Amino acid sequence: MANEISSVTATRYKLYIAKLDKENLKKCAYTLMQLLLFPPSQSHLFSLTETSEEISLVLEEWALEHFPPNTLTIANCRWRALSVDLGPSGYSGTGVINKMTLALANDKINVFYLSTATTDFILVEETKLKSAVSSIRISGITIQEEEIEKDSFSLSKLPQQFHDSPKHVTTFEEMKPALESLTFMLLPQTLRLCGLTKEDRPACAHALLKTLFFREEETTFLSFTETEDEISLLLPNNVLSFYSNANLSKFGRWNVIERFKKKSLNEVGVISSLSTPIAQAKVSMLYISTFSSAFIMVEEQNKEKTIQCLHEHKPKFNVIPKLTKQIESNESDHPKQTE
């Protein structure tokens, strides 16, 4: 069922995208525990996605000051979040990701995408926010804007590393040659999309800490996103057992398809291109961008259909199982691809 986008809001959140190397996780344990369990306000946006290679963070600017020196790599620009209310269909609808990203790609606006159970968040660079709002309105979607306070926050004061994306925006036309042979990895884990109310968070404190700091097994993907209205989790089965006594809402079983690494956060049009055949096949999907990669999630029963429609859309698209030896050889044989 195609989604009718209920509403879009240009939120007041002032955000930064950062990468935490796993060897620095213990150094940042206190700060991450505060963000996971004791946020200073009910109204904030925080996202943590762990992959086999990194921990990717979306943080409000006040949170950056609480991390120990030289533990983060921060994208050197501020981002603003467009909140997309998925309406009564929620995650089960189709076409939202494609419609929203296509409107922005047409005006060469690069995006960072976060899906949750009830809301999608599209991050755009703050300098491009006005253009993004205009693009969405021209596409026929109503968008509201929240007021924000002016500030004098400066990244240069922070004792962290900074990542400068190329000033040139790589358009979809320029990326077509690389996209012709794009390779995906089908991750071995199945995920559960879960919702947690903020009232139930204290009862899940032990499980949340165990998920991040005290797992006995490695995981190839998990994600935690907190917004003003919800806490959304994407958890592998080996972690879901930690929450056996928790009051979690569970929404389907999801397979994860990973793309090869991106060169920067500046590429345009790839999400809209990848979501087009999936939307045409009427398959619901989630999409999670990270600092260095990106992930498509489809419900378990739609895995083969998704692989088939990606292949039919671009015959050279290749979806292969993620095996350690295979990754090592493929990373040397294929160019690293981009968002």
C-alpha positions as CSV (number, residue, x, y, z in Angstrom):
1,M,0.0,0.0,0.0
2,A,1.4,3.3,-1.0
3,N,1.9,5.8,1.8
4,E,0.3,9.2,1.9
5,I,2.8,11.3,3.6
6,S,0.9,12.7,6.6
7,S,3.2,15.7,7.3
8,V,6.8,16.9,7.0
9,T,8.5,19.2,9.5
10,A,11.8,21.0,9.3
11,T,12.7,20.5,13.0
12,R,14.7,22.7,15.3
13,Y,17.4,20.1,16.0
14,K,21.0,21.2,15.3
15,L,22.8,18.0,14.5
16,Y,26.2,16.5,13.7
17,I,27.1,13.2,12.2
18,A,30.0,11.4,13.8
19,K,31.9,8.2,13.8
20,L,33.1,6.4,16.9
21,D,35.8,3.7,16.3
22,K,35.0,0.6,18.3
23,E,38.4,0.8,20.2
24,N,37.1,4.1,21.8
25,L,33.8,2.6,23.0
26,K,34.9,2.1,26.6
27,K,36.3,5.6,26.8
28,C,32.9,7.0,25.8
29,A,30.9,4.6,28.0
30,Y,29.8,7.2,30.5
31,T,28.6,9.7,27.8
32,L,26.8,7.1,25.8
33,M,25.1,5.8,29.0
34,Q,23.8,9.3,29.7
35,L,22.5,9.6,26.1
36,L,20.8,6.2,26.2
37,L,19.3,6.3,29.6
38,F,19.3,9.9,31.0
39,P,18.9,12.4,28.2
40,P,18.6,16.0,29.6
41,S,15.3,16.6,27.8
42,Q,12.3,14.6,26.5
43,S,12.6,16.5,23.3
44,H,15.8,15.5,21.6
45,L,17.2,13.5,18.7
46,F,19.9,10.9,19.1
47,S,20.8,7.9,16.9
48,L,23.4,5.2,17.3
49,T,24.0,2.5,14.7
50,E,26.6,-0.1,15.2
51,T,27.9,-2.1,12.2
52,S,30.7,-4.6,11.9
53,E,33.2,-1.8,11.3
54,E,32.0,1.3,13.2
55,I,29.6,3.1,15.5
56,S,27.8,5.9,13.7
57,L,26.2,8.7,15.7
58,V,23.7,11.5,15.1
59,L,24.1,14.0,17.9
60,E,22.7,17.3,18.9
61,E,25.5,19.8,19.2
62,W,25.3,20.0,23.0
63,A,26.2,16.3,23.2
64,L,29.5,16.7,21.4
65,E,31.1,18.5,24.3
66,H,30.6,15.5,26.6
67,F,32.7,13.1,24.6
68,P,36.4,12.6,25.7
69,P,39.0,14.3,23.5
70,N,40.0,12.6,20.2
71,T,37.4,9.8,20.3
72,L,35.1,11.0,17.6
73,T,35.4,11.8,13.9
74,I,32.9,14.5,13.1
75,A,31.5,15.6,9.7
76,N,32.6,19.2,9.5
77,C,29.1,20.8,8.9
78,R,25.9,21.1,10.8
79,W,22.8,19.2,9.7
80,R,19.1,19.8,10.1
81,A,16.4,17.1,10.3
82,L,13.2,16.9,8.2
83,S,10.7,14.8,10.1
84,V,8.4,12.7,7.9
85,D,5.2,11.5,9.6
86,L,4.4,8.1,7.9
87,G,0.7,8.3,8.8
88,P,-1.5,5.4,9.7
89,S,0.3,3.0,7.4
90,G,3.6,3.5,9.3
91,Y,6.6,1.5,8.2
92,S,4.3,-0.9,6.2
93,G,3.5,1.6,3.5
94,T,5.6,2.0,0.4
95,G,7.1,4.8,-1.6
96,V,7.9,7.4,1.0
97,I,11.7,7.1,0.9
98,N,11.6,7.3,-2.9
99,K,9.2,10.3,-3.1
100,M,11.1,12.3,-0.5
101,T,14.6,11.6,-1.7
102,L,13.7,12.0,-5.4
103,A,12.4,15.5,-4.7
104,L,15.7,16.5,-3.1
105,A,17.9,14.7,-5.6
106,N,16.3,16.7,-8.4
107,D,17.7,19.8,-6.8
108,K,21.1,18.2,-6.1
109,I,20.6,18.1,-2.3
110,N,22.6,15.3,-0.5
111,V,20.8,13.6,2.3
112,F,21.5,11.3,5.3
113,Y,18.5,9.0,6.0
114,L,17.1,7.4,9.2
115,S,14.0,5.2,9.3
116,T,12.1,4.4,12.4
117,A,8.8,2.5,13.1
118,T,6.6,5.6,12.8
119,T,8.7,8.5,11.4
120,D,11.5,9.0,8.9
121,F,14.2,11.6,9.4
122,I,16.0,13.1,6.4
123,L,19.1,15.1,7.4
124,V,20.3,17.9,5.1
125,E,23.2,20.2,5.5
126,E,22.0,23.4,7.3
127,T,23.2,25.6,4.4
128,K,20.9,23.7,2.1
129,L,17.8,23.6,4.4
130,K,15.9,26.5,2.6
131,S,16.5,24.8,-0.8
132,A,15.3,21.4,0.7
133,V,12.1,23.0,2.1
134,S,11.5,24.7,-1.3
135,S,12.0,21.4,-3.2
136,I,9.6,19.5,-1.0
137,R,6.9,22.2,-1.4
138,I,7.3,22.2,-5.1
139,S,6.8,18.5,-5.2
140,G,3.4,19.0,-3.6
141,I,4.2,18.0,0.0
142,T,3.2,20.3,2.8
143,I,6.0,21.2,5.1
144,Q,6.1,23.1,8.4
145,E,9.2,24.8,9.9
146,E,10.0,25.0,13.6
147,E,11.8,28.0,15.0
148,I,15.3,27.7,16.3
149,E,17.4,29.8,18.5
150,K,20.6,31.4,17.1
151,D,23.8,30.4,18.8
152,S,27.5,30.8,18.7
153,F,28.5,27.1,18.9
154,S,31.8,26.4,17.1
155,L,33.2,23.0,16.2
156,S,36.7,24.4,16.3
157,K,36.6,24.5,20.1
158,L,36.1,20.7,20.3
159,P,39.2,18.4,20.8
160,Q,38.0,16.0,18.2
161,Q,38.9,14.9,14.7
162,F,37.0,16.4,11.8
163,H,36.1,15.0,8.4
164,D,35.8,17.4,5.5
165,S,33.5,16.2,2.7
166,P,34.4,17.4,-0.8
167,K,32.8,20.8,-1.5
168,H,31.8,19.4,-4.9
169,V,28.5,17.6,-4.8
170,T,28.6,14.4,-6.8
171,T,25.4,14.3,-8.8
172,F,23.6,11.1,-9.8
173,E,24.6,11.6,-13.4
174,E,28.3,11.7,-12.4
175,M,27.8,8.5,-10.3
176,K,26.1,6.4,-13.0
177,P,29.3,4.6,-14.1
178,A,30.1,3.5,-10.6
179,L,26.4,2.5,-10.0
180,E,26.3,0.2,-13.0
181,S,28.0,-2.6,-11.1
182,L,27.0,-1.8,-7.6
183,T,27.5,-4.7,-5.2
184,F,25.4,-5.3,-2.1
185,M,26.0,-7.6,0.8
186,L,23.1,-9.6,2.3
187,L,23.9,-9.7,6.0
188,P,23.4,-13.0,7.8
189,Q,21.4,-11.6,10.7
190,T,17.6,-11.1,10.8
191,L,16.5,-8.0,12.6
192,R,13.4,-7.1,14.6
193,L,12.0,-3.6,14.4
194,C,10.9,-2.7,17.9
195,G,9.3,0.3,19.6
196,L,9.9,1.2,23.3
197,T,8.0,3.9,25.2
198,K,10.1,6.3,27.2
199,E,8.1,5.3,30.3
200,D,9.4,1.7,29.8
201,R,13.0,2.8,29.3
202,P,14.1,2.4,33.0
203,A,12.9,-1.3,32.9
204,C,15.1,-1.8,29.8
205,A,18.2,-0.1,31.2
206,H,20.1,-3.3,31.9
207,A,19.2,-4.7,28.4
208,L,20.3,-1.5,26.7
209,L,23.7,-1.4,28.4
210,K,24.2,-5.1,27.8
211,T,23.4,-4.5,24.1
212,L,26.1,-1.9,23.7
213,F,28.8,-2.8,26.1
214,F,28.5,-6.4,27.3
215,R,27.5,-8.7,24.4
216,E,29.3,-12.0,24.1
217,E,28.8,-12.1,20.4
218,E,29.7,-9.6,17.7
219,T,26.9,-8.2,15.6
220,T,26.9,-7.0,12.0
221,F,24.1,-4.4,12.6
222,L,22.0,-2.8,15.4
223,S,20.4,0.6,15.7
224,F,18.9,2.8,18.4
225,T,17.1,6.1,17.6
226,E,15.3,8.3,20.1
227,T,13.1,11.2,19.1
228,E,10.7,13.4,20.9
229,D,7.9,10.9,20.4
230,E,9.5,7.4,20.4
231,I,12.4,5.1,20.9
232,S,13.0,2.9,17.9
233,L,15.3,-0.2,17.9
234,L,16.5,-2.5,15.2
235,L,17.9,-5.5,17.0
236,P,19.4,-8.9,15.8
237,N,17.9,-12.0,17.3
238,N,21.0,-12.7,19.4
239,V,20.4,-9.4,21.2
240,L,16.6,-9.5,21.3
241,S,16.8,-12.2,24.1
242,F,18.2,-9.5,26.4
243,Y,14.7,-7.9,26.3
244,S,12.7,-10.9,27.2
245,N,11.0,-9.1,30.1
246,A,10.7,-5.8,28.4
247,N,7.5,-4.2,27.1
248,L,8.6,-3.9,23.5
249,S,6.4,-3.5,20.5
250,K,7.7,-5.7,17.7
251,F,7.1,-5.1,14.0
252,G,8.1,-7.8,11.6
253,R,11.4,-9.6,10.8
254,W,13.8,-7.7,8.5
255,N,16.6,-8.7,6.3
256,V,19.5,-6.3,5.9
257,I,21.2,-5.4,2.6
258,E,24.4,-3.4,3.0
259,R,26.0,-1.3,0.3
260,F,29.8,-0.8,-0.1
261,K,31.3,2.1,1.6
262,K,30.7,5.7,0.5
263,K,33.4,8.1,-0.2
264,S,31.7,11.1,1.5
265,L,28.4,12.4,2.7
266,N,28.0,14.6,-0.4
267,E,26.6,12.2,-3.0
268,V,23.2,12.8,-4.6
269,G,20.5,10.6,-6.0
270,V,21.6,7.1,-4.9
271,I,18.9,6.5,-2.3
272,S,16.2,7.6,-4.8
273,S,17.6,5.3,-7.4
274,L,17.8,2.3,-5.1
275,S,14.3,2.9,-3.7
276,T,12.7,3.3,-7.1
277,P,12.4,-0.4,-8.1
278,I,11.6,-1.4,-4.5
279,A,8.7,1.1,-4.4
280,Q,7.5,0.0,-7.9
281,A,7.4,-3.6,-6.6
282,K,5.2,-2.3,-3.7
283,V,7.7,-3.5,-1.1
284,S,8.0,-1.6,2.2
285,M,11.5,-0.8,3.2
286,L,13.6,1.0,5.8
287,Y,16.8,2.8,5.2
288,I,19.6,3.7,7.6
289,S,22.5,5.9,6.6
290,T,25.7,5.6,8.6
291,F,29.0,7.6,8.5
292,S,30.7,5.2,6.2
293,S,28.0,3.0,4.6
294,A,24.2,2.5,4.3
295,F,21.7,-0.2,4.8
296,I,18.4,-1.2,3.1
297,M,16.0,-3.3,5.2
298,V,13.1,-5.3,3.8
299,E,10.7,-7.7,5.6
300,E,11.8,-11.3,5.5
301,Q,9.1,-12.4,3.2
302,N,10.1,-9.8,0.6
303,K,13.8,-10.6,0.6
304,E,13.9,-12.6,-2.7
305,K,11.5,-10.1,-4.4
306,T,13.7,-7.2,-3.4
307,I,16.9,-8.9,-4.7
308,Q,15.1,-9.7,-8.0
309,C,13.7,-6.2,-8.5
310,L,17.1,-4.7,-7.8
311,H,18.7,-7.0,-10.3
312,E,16.0,-6.3,-13.0
313,H,16.4,-2.5,-12.4
314,K,20.2,-2.8,-13.0
315,P,21.3,-6.2,-14.3
316,K,24.8,-5.7,-13.0
317,F,23.5,-5.1,-9.4
318,N,24.8,-8.0,-7.4
319,V,23.5,-9.1,-4.0
320,I,25.8,-11.7,-2.3
321,P,25.9,-13.2,1.2
322,K,28.2,-11.5,3.6
323,L,31.1,-13.8,4.3
324,T,34.4,-12.7,5.8
325,K,36.6,-14.0,3.0
326,Q,34.2,-12.7,0.4
327,I,34.3,-9.2,1.8
328,E,38.1,-9.1,1.9
329,S,38.3,-10.1,-1.8
330,N,35.4,-8.0,-3.0
331,E,36.7,-4.8,-1.3
332,S,39.9,-5.1,-3.4
333,D,38.0,-6.0,-6.6
334,H,35.3,-3.4,-6.5
335,P,35.4,0.4,-6.2
336,K,33.9,1.6,-2.9
337,Q,30.5,2.9,-3.6
338,T,28.7,5.9,-2.3
339,E,25.4,7.1,-1.0
